[in-house]
Amino acid sequence: MAPSSSSSASSASRGRGKGFALVAAVYLLGLFIGALDTGIVTPARTVIQSDLGIGEQMGVWIITIYTLAYAAAIPVMGKLADRSGRKYVYLASILLFGVGSLLCGLAQDVGSFWMLLAARAVQAVGGGGIVPVATAEFGTTFPPEKRGLALGLVGGVYGIANIFGASAGSLILSVFGQANWQFIFYVNVPICAFIVVAGLFVLPNTRAEQVKPIDGWGIAVLVAMVLSLLYGLKNLDFFDLGASATSSDVWPFLLAFVVLLPVFVLIERRAADPVLNLSYFRDRDIVITLVLSVITGVILMGIIFIPQFAENVLKLPSGSGGYVVIVLAAFAGVGAPVSGKLIDRFGVKAVLAFGLAASAAGAMFLALVATQFANMATLIISLVAIGIGMGFTIGTPLNYMMLAKTKEREANSALATLSLVRSVGTAVAPAVLVAFIAHAGMAIPDRIMGVLPDAPGGQSIAQLASGQAQGGDGAGLPDDLQQLMKGSDVTTIVANVKTLAKTEIEQEAASAGMPAEAVDAAEQQYLAAIDDRAGDIESTFQSTVDEGFRGAFLLVGICSLVGLALLALYREDRPRPGQAKGEPTR
C-alpha cells in the first residue's frame, strides 16, 4: 500500500497543525473500541457459554473466530485503503464493526451460538480495517524524531483498550446483570455511529495517485491460506499431538496451506501490486520483527485467562474477575506512551528488551508463585509486572521497528503485514492455552469425588450414580452430571455437588423403595456432611484448575524469554549524521 508523496507531505503537515487533533481523536476512538472488544468478551465468555449451552472448547471460538476473520480481513482492507483512501475504508470498517456488534447482541435474544459466531466474524472484518489504517495514519504523519511518541500514543490506547476490556465487561455485566450479556456488544453501537458521522466531516482522505490493478487472485489465495493455517493449528491438541495431527479437522487444512503457499508466491511475483510484499521475508531484521509480533500476540492472549484465574483463586463470582485486570491496564496504559518517549531517546531494542523481560517475570511469577500462594498480593505483583511489560511491548516497539526497516511509501502495507502476522499468535494462542485448562478440568470430577463423604449405605456418589457397588469415581457419573461438575466454578462447586448428591440419593432411594421420611432424613444428614467438607471441596477444585492455569502462564513466560533471545539478533540502525532517529535507512 503506497500513499503518494503528496499525500505523505500533507499528512506530515497535518501532524503539525491543530486540525490533526480532531483527526487523531476520531482515529483513536475507533482504535479504542476495536481493541476493547477483544477483552470485553473475556469475563462474559463463561456466562455466554452457560447461557447458550456450550462447553469450554466451543466457547473459546467466541474469541478465536474474531482473530481468524480479523487476520483474513487485514490485507484486503489495506489494499482497499490504497484504492479508495483511508477515510472511507476506515469509516466502512467502523460501520461493519457496529453492525456486527448489534448482531452479536441480538444473538442472545435468538438464543443462537452460531449467529453469535457469524456476527463476531462481521465485527472482525470491520476490525481488520480499523487498527492497521489508524496506526498507519500516525506512523506516517509525525516527523521521524517524534515517531516513537506518536506510536506510543497509539500503543497506549490500543494496550489500555485490550486490557481494560475485561474490566469493562465485568462492569457491564454488573450493571445490566449476567442475564443481559448482550449489552457488552450493544455498547459499541452508539460509539460507532458517532465515529461515522464525525469522520465524514473531520477525516481527510489519502490515497495513491496511481491505482494499479487489484491483486484479486492474491487476496483470494492469501485469505484461504490464512484461514487454513489458523484453523488447522487451532484444532491441534498439544496434549495428544500425534493423534490430533491426523484428525480431519487438522491435516486437510494444514495440507491446503502447504499446497497454496507456492501458488501464492507465484501469483505475488507476477502481480503489479502484490497484496503481500514478499521481499519482507528476505530481510532478517523484518523477519525477526514479524516473529516477535507472533510472540507478542501470544502474550496478549494470555491476558484473557487472567479474569478466570482471579475468580478461581479469590473465589469471585463468575464474570467479575475482569475488575482485577484494572491494575494491569493502568500500568500498561502508563507504560505505552512512556516507552514511546524512551524509544526516541534510548532506541527500540532496549525498550522492547525491558518489556519482554518484565512480561516473562510477571507470567512466571503468576505460574509458579500465584498458583501456589493464592491471594490478592501475589496476584497484584504479577499484574503489575505484566502490565509494565505489556506497555513496553505491545504496539509501539514493533510498529517502530517495522517502519524503521521499510520505506515510508510502504508504511501501510508494512504495518498491515505486521498486524496479519501478529494475528497468527492471537488466533492460535487461545486454543493452545485453553487446552491446559481443559485438560486440568477433566480431572475435576474424580478429585472432587475423592474428598466427599460416603453416601448413606457406605457407597460414594459416583457408585450411586453408576449403579456399581465398587470402583466409584468421577468416570462413573452420567454425562449430564459430569458436565455439571465441569461447568462449576469455585463459588458454585459445593452447591453443584449438593445438587448432584441430592439427585443421586433420591434416585437410589426410589429404586430401593425407601419411605419418603427416611429419604429426607438421610438426605439432610448427607448434605450437612458435605457442608462440613466445603473447604476441602473448594480447595481441591481450586488446586486442580490452577494446574491448568500454571501450564498456560508458563507457556506465556517461555514465549517472552524466546522473544528476548530473538531480539538479541536484531540489528538496530544507528542514525547517520543529519538523520533523525527513527527515520528509515532505506
C-alpha positions as CSV (number, residue, x, y, z in Angstrom):
1,M,0.0,0.0,0.0
2,A,1.7,3.1,-1.1
3,P,0.4,6.6,-0.5
4,S,1.7,9.2,-2.8
5,S,4.4,11.6,-1.9
6,S,2.0,14.5,-1.9
7,S,-0.3,12.6,0.4
8,S,2.6,11.9,2.8
9,A,3.6,15.6,2.7
10,S,0.1,16.7,3.5
11,S,-0.1,14.1,6.3
12,A,3.1,15.5,7.8
13,S,1.8,19.0,7.7
14,R,-1.4,17.9,9.4
15,G,0.7,16.3,12.1
16,R,2.0,19.7,13.0
17,G,-1.4,21.5,12.7
18,K,-4.2,22.0,15.2
19,G,-6.7,20.2,12.9
20,F,-4.9,16.9,13.4
21,A,-6.1,16.8,17.0
22,L,-9.6,16.1,15.7
23,V,-8.4,13.6,13.2
24,A,-6.4,11.9,15.8
25,A,-9.4,11.8,18.2
26,V,-11.6,10.1,15.6
27,Y,-8.9,7.5,14.8
28,L,-8.0,6.8,18.4
29,L,-11.6,6.4,19.4
30,G,-12.1,3.8,16.7
31,L,-8.8,2.1,17.7
32,F,-10.0,2.0,21.3
33,I,-13.4,0.3,20.6
34,G,-11.7,-2.1,18.1
35,A,-9.2,-3.2,20.7
36,L,-11.6,-3.1,23.6
37,D,-13.8,-5.8,22.1
38,T,-11.2,-8.5,22.4
39,G,-11.0,-8.2,26.1
40,I,-14.6,-7.1,26.8
41,V,-15.8,-10.6,26.0
42,T,-13.4,-12.3,28.4
43,P,-15.3,-12.1,31.7
44,A,-18.5,-12.9,29.8
45,R,-17.2,-15.9,28.0
46,T,-18.2,-18.4,30.7
47,V,-21.5,-16.6,31.2
48,I,-22.3,-16.8,27.4
49,Q,-21.2,-20.5,27.3
50,S,-23.6,-21.3,30.1
51,D,-26.5,-19.3,28.7
52,L,-26.1,-20.8,25.2
53,G,-25.4,-24.3,26.4
54,I,-21.9,-24.8,25.0
55,G,-18.7,-26.2,26.5
56,E,-15.2,-24.7,27.1
57,Q,-13.7,-26.0,23.8
58,M,-16.6,-24.4,21.8
59,G,-16.7,-21.3,23.9
60,V,-13.2,-20.3,23.0
61,W,-14.4,-19.9,19.5
62,I,-16.1,-16.6,20.6
63,I,-12.5,-15.2,20.6
64,T,-10.9,-17.4,18.0
65,I,-13.4,-16.6,15.2
66,Y,-12.7,-13.0,15.8
67,T,-9.0,-13.4,15.4
68,L,-9.4,-15.7,12.3
69,A,-11.6,-13.3,10.4
70,Y,-9.6,-10.3,11.6
71,A,-6.4,-11.9,10.2
72,A,-8.1,-12.7,6.9
73,A,-9.5,-9.1,6.5
74,I,-6.3,-7.2,7.2
75,P,-4.7,-7.4,3.8
76,V,-8.0,-6.9,1.9
77,M,-8.9,-3.8,3.9
78,G,-5.4,-2.5,3.5
79,K,-5.5,-2.7,-0.3
80,L,-8.9,-1.2,-0.4
81,A,-7.5,1.7,1.6
82,D,-4.9,2.3,-1.1
83,R,-7.6,2.4,-3.8
84,S,-10.4,4.3,-2.1
85,G,-8.5,6.1,0.6
86,R,-8.0,5.6,4.3
87,K,-11.1,7.7,5.2
88,Y,-13.7,5.7,3.5
89,V,-12.2,2.3,4.3
90,Y,-11.9,3.3,7.9
91,L,-15.4,4.5,8.2
92,A,-16.8,1.5,6.3
93,S,-14.8,-0.7,8.8
94,I,-16.4,1.2,11.7
95,L,-19.8,0.7,10.2
96,L,-19.2,-3.1,9.8
97,F,-18.0,-3.3,13.4
98,G,-21.1,-1.6,14.6
99,V,-23.4,-3.8,12.6
100,G,-21.6,-6.9,13.9
101,S,-21.9,-5.6,17.4
102,L,-25.6,-5.2,17.0
103,L,-26.0,-8.7,15.6
104,C,-23.9,-10.1,18.5
105,G,-26.3,-8.7,21.0
106,L,-29.3,-9.9,19.1
107,A,-27.8,-13.4,19.1
108,Q,-28.8,-13.7,22.8
109,D,-32.5,-12.9,22.0
110,V,-32.4,-15.6,19.3
111,G,-30.5,-18.0,21.5
112,S,-28.1,-18.9,18.7
113,F,-24.4,-19.6,19.3
114,W,-23.9,-19.8,15.6
115,M,-25.4,-16.4,15.0
116,L,-23.1,-15.1,17.6
117,L,-20.1,-16.6,15.8
118,A,-21.2,-15.2,12.5
119,A,-21.7,-11.7,14.0
120,R,-18.3,-11.9,15.6
121,A,-16.9,-12.5,12.2
122,V,-18.6,-9.4,10.8
123,Q,-17.1,-7.5,13.7
124,A,-13.7,-8.8,12.9
125,V,-13.8,-7.8,9.2
126,G,-14.5,-4.3,10.4
127,G,-11.7,-4.5,12.9
128,G,-9.4,-5.6,10.1
129,G,-9.7,-2.1,8.7
130,I,-9.7,-0.1,11.9
131,V,-6.4,-0.9,13.7
132,P,-3.9,-1.0,10.7
133,V,-5.3,2.1,9.0
134,A,-5.4,4.1,12.2
135,T,-1.8,3.0,13.1
136,A,-0.6,3.9,9.6
137,E,-2.0,7.4,9.8
138,F,0.0,8.0,13.0
139,G,3.1,6.2,11.7
140,T,3.3,8.4,8.6
141,T,2.0,11.7,9.9
142,F,4.6,12.6,12.6
143,P,8.2,13.5,11.8
144,P,10.7,10.7,12.4
145,E,12.2,12.2,15.5
146,K,8.7,12.1,17.1
147,R,7.5,8.8,15.7
148,G,8.2,6.9,18.9
149,L,6.0,9.3,20.9
150,A,3.2,9.1,18.2
151,L,3.3,5.4,18.1
152,G,3.5,5.3,21.9
153,L,0.1,7.2,21.9
154,V,-1.3,4.6,19.6
155,G,0.2,1.7,21.6
156,G,-1.1,3.2,24.8
157,V,-4.7,3.5,23.6
158,Y,-4.5,0.0,22.0
159,G,-2.9,-1.6,25.0
160,I,-5.3,0.0,27.5
161,A,-8.3,-1.0,25.5
162,N,-7.1,-4.5,25.1
163,I,-6.5,-4.9,28.8
164,F,-9.3,-2.7,30.2
165,G,-11.8,-4.6,28.1
166,A,-12.1,-7.3,30.7
167,S,-12.8,-4.8,33.4
168,A,-15.3,-3.0,31.2
169,G,-17.0,-6.4,30.5
170,S,-17.3,-7.1,34.2
171,L,-18.7,-3.6,34.8
172,I,-21.4,-4.0,32.1
173,L,-22.3,-7.5,33.5
174,S,-22.6,-6.0,37.0
175,V,-24.8,-3.1,35.8
176,F,-27.1,-5.0,33.4
177,G,-26.8,-8.4,35.0
178,Q,-25.4,-11.6,33.7
179,A,-28.7,-12.5,32.1
180,N,-28.3,-9.5,29.8
181,W,-24.7,-10.1,28.5
182,Q,-25.7,-8.7,25.1
183,F,-25.0,-5.2,26.4
184,I,-21.3,-5.9,26.2
185,F,-21.8,-5.7,22.4
186,Y,-24.6,-3.1,22.3
187,V,-22.2,-0.5,24.0
188,N,-20.3,-0.3,20.7
189,V,-23.3,0.7,18.5
190,P,-23.7,4.4,19.5
191,I,-19.9,4.9,19.6
192,C,-19.6,3.5,16.1
193,A,-22.5,5.8,14.9
194,F,-20.7,8.8,16.4
195,I,-17.4,8.0,14.7
196,V,-19.0,7.5,11.3
197,V,-20.8,10.9,11.5
198,A,-17.8,12.7,12.9
199,G,-15.4,11.1,10.4
200,L,-17.4,12.2,7.4
201,F,-16.8,15.8,8.3
202,V,-13.3,15.6,10.0
203,L,-11.2,13.0,8.3
204,P,-9.1,13.9,5.2
205,N,-8.7,11.3,2.5
206,T,-5.3,9.9,1.4
207,R,-4.9,7.5,-1.5
208,A,-2.3,6.5,-4.1
209,E,-2.1,8.8,-7.1
210,Q,-1.7,5.8,-9.5
211,V,-4.0,2.9,-8.6
212,K,-2.7,-0.4,-10.0
213,P,-5.0,-3.4,-10.7
214,I,-6.1,-5.0,-7.5
215,D,-4.4,-8.4,-6.8
216,G,-7.7,-10.3,-6.7
217,W,-6.2,-13.8,-7.0
218,G,-3.5,-13.0,-4.5
219,I,-6.1,-11.8,-2.0
220,A,-8.3,-14.9,-2.5
221,V,-5.4,-17.3,-2.1
222,L,-4.0,-15.4,0.9
223,V,-7.3,-15.5,2.7
224,A,-7.6,-19.2,2.0
225,M,-4.1,-19.8,3.3
226,V,-4.6,-17.8,6.5
227,L,-7.9,-19.5,7.3
228,S,-6.5,-23.0,6.5
229,L,-3.3,-22.5,8.6
230,L,-5.0,-20.9,11.6
231,Y,-7.9,-23.4,11.6
232,G,-5.6,-26.4,11.4
233,L,-3.3,-25.1,14.1
234,K,-6.3,-24.2,16.3
235,N,-7.6,-27.8,16.3
236,L,-4.2,-29.3,17.2
237,D,-4.4,-31.0,20.7
238,F,-1.0,-30.3,22.1
239,F,-1.5,-32.9,24.8
240,D,-2.0,-35.5,22.1
241,L,-0.2,-34.0,19.1
242,G,0.2,-37.2,17.1
243,A,-3.4,-38.3,17.2
244,S,-4.8,-34.8,16.6
245,A,-2.5,-34.1,13.7
246,T,-4.2,-37.0,11.8
247,S,-7.7,-35.6,12.6
248,S,-9.9,-34.4,9.7
249,D,-10.0,-31.1,11.4
250,V,-6.3,-30.6,11.2
251,W,-4.3,-32.3,8.4
252,P,-6.5,-31.3,5.4
253,F,-6.3,-27.7,6.4
254,L,-2.5,-27.7,7.0
255,L,-2.1,-29.6,3.7
256,A,-4.2,-26.9,2.0
257,F,-1.8,-24.3,3.4
258,V,1.2,-26.1,2.1
259,V,-0.3,-26.6,-1.4
260,L,-1.4,-23.0,-1.6
261,L,1.9,-21.4,-0.4
262,P,3.9,-21.9,-3.7
263,V,0.8,-20.9,-5.7
264,F,0.6,-17.7,-3.7
265,V,4.3,-16.9,-4.1
266,L,4.0,-17.4,-7.9
267,I,0.9,-15.1,-8.0
268,E,2.6,-12.4,-6.0
269,R,5.8,-12.4,-8.1
270,R,3.7,-11.6,-11.2
271,A,1.2,-9.2,-9.6
272,A,1.5,-5.5,-10.5
273,D,0.6,-4.5,-6.9
274,P,1.0,-7.6,-4.7
275,V,-1.2,-7.9,-1.6
276,L,1.8,-9.0,0.4
277,N,5.4,-7.8,-0.2
278,L,7.4,-11.0,-0.3
279,S,10.7,-9.0,0.0
280,Y,9.9,-8.6,3.7
281,F,10.6,-12.2,4.2
282,R,14.1,-11.9,2.8
283,D,15.2,-9.3,5.3
284,R,16.5,-10.8,8.5
285,D,15.5,-7.9,10.7
286,I,12.0,-7.7,9.3
287,V,11.6,-11.5,9.8
288,I,12.7,-11.1,13.4
289,T,10.2,-8.3,13.9
290,L,7.4,-10.5,12.4
291,V,8.3,-13.4,14.7
292,L,8.3,-11.1,17.7
293,S,4.9,-10.0,16.6
294,V,3.6,-13.5,16.8
295,I,5.1,-13.8,20.3
296,T,3.5,-10.6,21.5
297,G,0.2,-12.0,20.1
298,V,0.6,-15.0,22.4
299,I,1.5,-12.7,25.4
300,L,-1.6,-10.6,24.7
301,M,-3.9,-13.6,24.5
302,G,-2.5,-14.9,27.8
303,I,-4.3,-11.9,29.5
304,I,-7.8,-13.3,28.5
305,F,-7.4,-16.0,31.1
306,I,-6.4,-13.8,34.0
307,P,-10.0,-12.9,34.9
308,Q,-11.0,-16.5,35.1
309,F,-7.8,-17.3,37.1
310,A,-8.6,-14.4,39.5
311,E,-12.1,-15.7,40.0
312,N,-10.7,-19.1,41.0
313,V,-8.0,-18.0,43.4
314,L,-10.0,-15.2,45.0
315,K,-13.4,-17.1,45.0
316,L,-15.1,-14.3,43.0
317,P,-18.5,-14.8,41.3
318,S,-18.3,-15.7,37.6
319,G,-18.0,-12.7,35.4
320,S,-16.4,-10.4,38.0
321,G,-12.8,-11.3,37.5
322,G,-12.3,-8.6,34.9
323,Y,-12.1,-6.0,37.7
324,V,-8.6,-7.1,38.9
325,V,-7.2,-6.5,35.4
326,I,-7.7,-2.8,36.0
327,V,-4.3,-2.9,37.7
328,L,-2.7,-4.4,34.6
329,A,-4.4,-1.9,32.4
330,A,-3.3,1.0,34.5
331,F,0.4,0.1,34.3
332,A,0.2,-0.8,30.6
333,G,-1.5,2.5,29.9
334,V,1.2,4.4,31.6
335,G,4.0,2.2,30.1
336,A,3.0,2.5,26.4
337,P,3.5,6.3,26.0
338,V,6.5,6.3,28.3
339,S,8.0,3.5,26.1
340,G,7.4,5.6,23.0
341,K,9.4,8.5,24.5
342,L,12.1,6.2,25.7
343,I,12.5,4.7,22.2
344,D,13.2,8.2,20.9
345,R,15.9,8.5,23.5
346,F,17.4,5.1,24.1
347,G,16.4,3.1,21.0
348,V,13.8,0.5,20.3
349,K,15.8,-2.6,21.1
350,A,16.5,-1.6,24.8
351,V,12.8,-0.7,25.4
352,L,11.5,-3.9,23.9
353,A,14.0,-6.0,25.8
354,F,12.8,-4.5,29.0
355,G,9.2,-5.1,28.1
356,L,9.8,-8.8,27.2
357,A,11.8,-9.3,30.4
358,A,9.0,-7.8,32.5
359,S,6.4,-9.8,30.8
360,A,8.4,-13.0,31.3
361,A,8.9,-12.2,35.0
362,G,5.2,-11.5,35.6
363,A,4.0,-14.6,33.7
364,M,6.5,-16.8,35.6
365,F,5.5,-15.3,38.9
366,L,1.9,-15.9,38.1
367,A,2.6,-19.5,37.2
368,L,5.0,-20.5,39.9
369,V,4.0,-18.3,42.8
370,A,0.5,-17.0,42.5
371,T,-0.9,-20.5,41.8
372,Q,0.9,-21.9,44.9
373,F,0.1,-18.9,47.2
374,A,-3.3,-17.8,46.0
375,N,-4.0,-14.3,47.4
376,M,-4.6,-10.8,46.3
377,A,-0.9,-9.8,47.0
378,T,0.7,-12.3,44.7
379,L,-1.9,-11.6,42.0
380,I,-1.3,-7.9,42.1
381,I,2.5,-8.3,41.9
382,S,2.1,-10.4,38.8
383,L,-0.3,-8.0,37.2
384,V,2.0,-5.0,37.8
385,A,4.9,-6.8,36.2
386,I,2.8,-8.0,33.2
387,G,1.2,-4.6,32.9
388,I,4.6,-2.8,32.6
389,G,5.8,-5.5,30.2
390,M,2.7,-5.1,28.0
391,G,3.1,-1.3,28.0
392,F,6.7,-1.6,26.7
393,T,5.9,-4.5,24.3
394,I,2.5,-4.3,22.6
395,G,2.2,-2.0,19.7
396,T,4.8,0.8,19.9
397,P,8.2,-1.0,19.6
398,L,7.2,-3.4,16.8
399,N,5.4,-0.8,14.8
400,Y,8.5,1.4,15.2
401,M,10.8,-1.5,14.1
402,M,8.8,-2.2,11.0
403,L,8.6,1.4,9.9
404,A,12.4,1.8,10.5
405,K,13.1,-1.1,8.2
406,T,10.8,-0.1,5.3
407,K,10.3,2.9,3.1
408,E,7.7,5.5,4.0
409,R,5.6,4.8,0.9
410,E,5.3,1.2,2.1
411,A,4.1,2.1,5.6
412,N,0.5,0.9,5.2
413,S,1.5,-2.5,3.7
414,A,4.3,-2.9,6.2
415,L,2.0,-2.4,9.2
416,A,-0.8,-4.5,7.6
417,T,1.7,-7.3,7.3
418,L,2.8,-6.9,10.9
419,S,-0.9,-7.0,12.0
420,L,-1.5,-10.0,9.9
421,V,1.4,-12.0,11.3
422,R,0.5,-10.9,14.9
423,S,-2.9,-12.4,14.3
424,V,-1.4,-15.8,13.9
425,G,-0.3,-15.6,17.6
426,T,-3.6,-14.1,18.7
427,A,-5.7,-16.7,16.8
428,V,-3.7,-19.8,17.8
429,A,-2.8,-18.9,21.4
430,P,-6.3,-19.1,22.9
431,A,-6.8,-22.6,21.6
432,V,-3.3,-23.7,22.9
433,L,-3.7,-22.0,26.3
434,V,-7.3,-23.3,26.9
435,A,-6.0,-26.8,26.3
436,F,-4.1,-26.6,29.5
437,I,-7.2,-25.5,31.4
438,A,-9.5,-28.0,29.7
439,H,-7.0,-30.9,30.4
440,A,-6.9,-29.9,34.1
441,G,-10.7,-29.7,34.1
442,M,-11.0,-33.3,33.1
443,A,-9.7,-34.4,36.5
444,I,-12.2,-32.3,38.5
445,P,-14.9,-35.0,38.9
446,D,-12.5,-37.7,40.1
447,R,-10.7,-35.4,42.5
448,I,-13.9,-33.9,44.0
449,M,-15.3,-37.4,44.5
450,G,-12.2,-38.3,46.4
451,V,-12.9,-35.7,49.1
452,L,-16.7,-36.4,49.5
453,P,-18.1,-38.3,52.5
454,D,-19.6,-41.7,51.8
455,A,-23.3,-41.6,50.9
456,P,-25.9,-43.4,53.0
457,G,-25.2,-47.1,52.7
458,G,-21.4,-46.6,52.6
459,Q,-21.2,-46.0,48.8
460,S,-19.8,-43.0,47.1
461,I,-21.9,-40.7,45.0
462,A,-20.2,-42.0,41.9
463,Q,-21.2,-45.5,42.8
464,L,-24.8,-44.5,43.4
465,A,-24.8,-42.7,40.1
466,S,-23.3,-45.5,38.1
467,G,-25.2,-48.3,39.9
468,Q,-21.9,-50.0,40.7
469,A,-21.0,-51.5,44.1
470,Q,-17.3,-50.6,43.8
471,G,-14.8,-48.7,41.8
472,G,-16.7,-45.4,42.2
473,D,-15.0,-42.3,40.8
474,G,-15.9,-39.4,38.6
475,A,-15.8,-41.6,35.5
476,G,-18.9,-43.4,36.7
477,L,-21.0,-40.3,36.6
478,P,-23.6,-39.9,33.8
479,D,-22.6,-37.3,31.1
480,D,-25.1,-34.6,32.4
481,L,-23.7,-34.8,35.9
482,Q,-20.1,-34.8,34.7
483,Q,-21.0,-31.6,32.8
484,L,-22.5,-30.1,36.0
485,M,-19.1,-30.7,37.7
486,K,-17.0,-29.4,34.8
487,G,-19.2,-26.3,34.4
488,S,-18.8,-25.3,38.0
489,D,-16.6,-22.5,39.4
490,V,-15.1,-22.2,42.9
491,T,-18.2,-20.3,44.1
492,T,-20.7,-22.9,42.8
493,I,-18.9,-26.2,43.2
494,V,-20.3,-27.0,46.6
495,A,-23.8,-26.2,45.6
496,N,-23.5,-28.2,42.5
497,V,-22.1,-31.2,44.4
498,K,-25.0,-31.0,46.8
499,T,-27.4,-30.9,43.8
500,L,-25.6,-34.0,42.4
501,A,-25.8,-35.8,45.7
502,K,-29.4,-35.0,46.3
503,T,-30.4,-36.2,42.8
504,E,-28.5,-39.5,43.2
505,I,-29.7,-40.2,46.7
506,E,-33.3,-39.7,45.6
507,Q,-32.9,-41.9,42.6
508,E,-31.3,-44.7,44.6
509,A,-33.9,-44.4,47.3
510,A,-36.7,-44.6,44.8
511,S,-35.3,-47.7,43.2
512,A,-34.9,-49.3,46.7
513,G,-38.4,-48.4,47.8
514,M,-37.4,-46.3,50.8
515,P,-40.1,-44.3,52.6
516,A,-40.0,-40.5,52.0
517,E,-39.3,-39.7,55.6
518,A,-36.2,-41.8,55.7
519,V,-35.0,-40.4,52.4
520,D,-35.4,-36.8,53.7
521,A,-33.5,-37.6,56.9
522,A,-30.6,-39.3,55.0
523,E,-30.5,-36.6,52.5
524,Q,-30.3,-33.8,55.1
525,Q,-27.7,-35.7,57.0
526,Y,-25.5,-36.2,53.9
527,L,-25.9,-32.6,52.7
528,A,-24.8,-31.4,56.2
529,A,-21.7,-33.7,55.9
530,I,-20.9,-32.1,52.5
531,D,-21.2,-28.6,54.1
532,D,-18.6,-29.8,56.7
533,R,-16.2,-30.6,53.9
534,A,-16.9,-27.4,51.8
535,G,-13.4,-26.1,52.4
536,D,-11.8,-29.3,51.2
537,I,-14.1,-29.4,48.2
538,E,-13.3,-25.8,47.2
539,S,-9.6,-26.1,47.8
540,T,-9.5,-29.3,45.7
541,F,-11.3,-27.6,42.9
542,Q,-9.0,-24.6,43.1
543,S,-5.8,-26.6,43.0
544,T,-7.0,-28.7,40.1
545,V,-8.0,-25.8,38.0
546,D,-4.8,-23.9,38.9
547,E,-2.7,-26.7,37.4
548,G,-4.2,-25.7,34.0
549,F,-3.5,-22.0,34.6
550,R,0.0,-22.8,35.7
551,G,0.8,-24.5,32.4
552,A,-0.8,-21.7,30.4
553,F,1.1,-18.9,32.1
554,L,4.3,-20.9,32.0
555,L,3.9,-21.0,28.2
556,V,3.4,-17.3,28.0
557,G,6.6,-16.7,30.1
558,I,8.6,-19.1,28.0
559,C,7.4,-17.3,24.8
560,S,8.5,-14.0,26.3
561,L,12.0,-15.4,27.0
562,V,12.2,-16.8,23.5
563,G,11.4,-13.3,22.2
564,L,14.1,-11.8,24.4
565,A,16.7,-14.2,22.9
566,L,15.5,-13.5,19.4
567,L,15.6,-9.7,19.9
568,A,19.4,-10.0,20.5
569,L,19.8,-10.9,16.8
570,Y,18.0,-7.7,15.6
571,R,20.3,-5.1,14.1
572,E,19.2,-1.7,15.2
573,D,20.2,1.0,12.7
574,R,22.1,3.9,14.1
575,P,21.2,7.3,12.5
576,R,23.6,8.7,10.0
577,P,24.9,12.3,10.5
578,G,22.0,14.6,9.9
579,Q,19.4,11.8,10.0
580,A,16.8,11.8,12.7
581,K,16.5,8.8,14.9
582,G,13.7,6.5,13.7
583,E,14.0,7.7,10.1
584,P,14.1,4.7,7.7
585,T,17.6,3.9,6.5
586,R,16.5,2.5,3.1
